[in-house]
């Protein structure tokens, strides 16, 4: 979930960190850090999190009756 209470406290989700490349972030508090780094000044930014894609529905088990009105 996007706003759950127990999130992973990584710099990739922090408001103080900016992305340099895929594995490195520039933290305003700590300097250059890896993406999996975390510190006690962590502040969650929900807009930095990219949610996983949902699996497509399997319609092969349904017949024409399921799609009629």
Phi, psi and omega in degrees: 000152185287323184244034181288160185284318185259080180264162175285126185271073178256153179296339179292343178252006188267149178286337182277349186254142175238144187282129173264305172215194187297330186243002184230138178233152176254110182269138178290338182260323188247347182094215181278124183223157174288163184293334181269004180287153175212155178217178184284350178268013182301132175226120187290132174241105185294341180284344178274347181274132178257112182291153179286153179283147177281150177289143178291149180290146178264104182267003182290336181277352182263155177244185182296331180297326180293336182257007180262157179262000000 
